[in-house]
Amino acid sequence: MIFYFFEVLNDHPLMLLLLNVGLAGLGGALPPIIERARRRGLENSLPEVLEGLSDSIGAGQGLQQAIMKVSESRSDLFGKLLRETLDVSAVTSFDAALADFAMKTRSKQIQRVINLLSTAEENDAPIQEILFRSSLEYEKLNDLVNKRENDLMGQAILIILFISVGLPALIAFIVGLFAPESSGYAVDEVNSAMVHFFGAASGVAVLVSGRMLGRAKDYLWLIPLWMFASMAVYKFGYIMII
């Protein structure tokens, strides 16, 4: 079966090229996905951290003591970064440590909060109230962002699966059922056109899905692999039917 698979690929150099380029493209596609998951994990933890800081400051602790208490209570990445911030503050200033923490998170949302805290501390503003209100606002913001992303992700996956898998499989079934080679139909040109059509359609579907999610550049890396998948579904689907 495996040898037959590669034998078919040898007859279709474009599919073989797309497979190789697609597998290599995973090296470019995975880092942005991992980085984004890391960043969103930190941002989703932000409201809880801000609420904890607000409670600690309300109990009479300073900002640095509040950060220490929150960092000790968290075992996730946010807690780890806060502990690293406290270690940095031991050899530099606390403000410099907070700035370093903001850079390490690589999150604009968290960086805005750190800038707000620094400004509030310089102007003797009510930090507890600011933290509490910020926790409520960012919780609402994250809920909206997560809901929007989940909805769009579902639609994007549906588009890709329908265009790249469902449609090629359906057309391969119809062509294989009603126009098999054993019946004398000359379907080689039709199959070749279909293979290239579904490859192009799959590439467009992936690009549209990436654009919907605001990650078109990241999804460019996945286009060759999905093009190969779509072409392979049609080609091998037709072979299985006949």
ABEGO torsion letter per residue (X at the ends): XAAAAAAAAAABAAAAAAAAAAAAAAAAAAAAAAAAAAAAAAAAAAAAAAAAAAAAAAAGBBAAAAAAAAAAABABAAAAAAAAAAAAAAABBAAAAAAAAAAAAGBAAAAAAAAAAAAAAAAGBBAAAAAAAAAAAAAAAAAAAAAAAAAAAAAAAAAAAAAAAAAAAAAAAAAAAABBAAAGBBAAAAAAAAAAAAAAAAAAAAAAAAAAAGAAAAAAAAAAAAAAAAAAAAAAAAAAAX
